[in-house]
């Protein structure tokens, strides 16, 4: 069984993909059949989680490496396939959120 933290992050990232697909297909997420299900606050949460993972595991402070979770380093650390996939997913998410939630300043800031 995977480490509980890996399961939690994978579950969150698994929820990100369907949302990005719906947002990419929607013209304006504030209208239409999916409007009640979409929120820029959800996007903020996903981007905050991704930024935290990237900051801690992709670009760790070398002095703190001894206290980091080894399974998470193995999954999303620098020079891992998971780390590269995480960066790609976050870049795509930031682009989709910026395009679909125009005017949401906090979301735009998190995407940068």
N, C-alpha and C positions, 0 to 999 in steps of 0.2 A: 504494500500500500504506500502511496506517496506521502511525503511529509504533509501534515495538516495545512501548513502555510502555502505549500504548492497547490494543494487542492482548492484552497480559498481563492488564490490569485487566478488559477485556471478557470474556476467557475465564473469569476467576475469578467475575465477576458472573453470567456465563452458567451456571455450576455452582450458584450460589446459588439460582436460581429453582426448579429441580427439587427441591432439598432442601427448600425452604420448602413446596412443594406436598405432598410426602410428609409432612412434619411437621404441616402443617395438617390433613391427612386422618387422621393417626394419633391415637389417643386418648392412649396412653402410648408414647413412642418407645423405651422400654426393653424393650418386649415386642412380639411380632408379627413378621411376615415381614421387615420392613425393619430390625428392631433391630440386626442385625450391621452394617448400612451407615450407621447414624446415630450421631453422637457430639456431645456439647456442645463438644468441642475444635474441631471443624470450624466450629461456629457462632462460637466465639471468634475463629478466624482470619478469618472473613468480616467480623465486626464490627470487628476491629482494622484490617483493610485499609480498610474503609469510613470508619472514624474518621480514619485517616491521610489519606485522600483529601479528606475534608471539611475537616479542620483545615488542610491545606496549600493546597488549591485553591479551596474554597468560601469560606474565611475566612482568606485569606493575610495574613501580616504584611506590610504595605505596604513595609517596608524590605527584605524578602527577595524581592519580586516580580521583581526583575531576574534572579534566579538560578533561577526556576521554569521548568519545561518549558513553552514556549509551546503545543505541541500538547495537553498535558493541561489547561492553562488554557482553551483553546478548547473542549475536550470537556466538562470538568466544573467550569469556573470559575463564579464568582458571576454571576448573571443570565443563565445559559445553560439551554437545555432539558435538557441532560445533567446539569447540577448539580441541577436540580429533580427529575429522575428518580432521581438518585442518592440524594437526601434521602428521597424517598418509599420507595424500595427499602429503605434502611437502617431507616427507621421501621417498615416492615412486618416486616422481619427481626427487629428487636429485640422487637416484640410477639409474633411467633410463637415465638421462642426463649424468651422469658419465660414464655409459657403452657405450652410443651411440655417445657421443661427446668427445671421448678420445683426449687428447692433448689440450683441451680448458681450460687453467689454471684458468681464471676468473670464469668460470662455475663450475669448480671443487671446487674452494674456496668458492663460494656462497653455494654450496651443503653441505659444512661442517658446 
